[in-house]
Amino acid sequence: MKAIQRFMFSAVVATMLFGLSACSGMSTQEKNTAIGAGVGAIGGSVLTGGSTAGTIGGAAVGGIIGHEVNKK
């Protein structure tokens, strides 16, 4: 059981590192959009008890808000 937990932890860390490296060429507005979509998806999922529609709706609203933050 410990080996599986260690493997899963390593897989999560590797995935996070790959995900963060994908953001290196993004503009500030693109980063804000991605962060807003992620936070919105989590919020939508929590507020609707994990429904797919709530998660997608939250991601859409969060992405729009993140896109408009600090817009020139």
Buried (B, 14 or more C-beta within 10 A) or exposed (E): EEEEEEEEEEEEEEEEEEEEEEEEEEEEBEEBBBBBBBBBBBBBBEEBEEEEEBBBBBBBBBBEBBBEEEEE
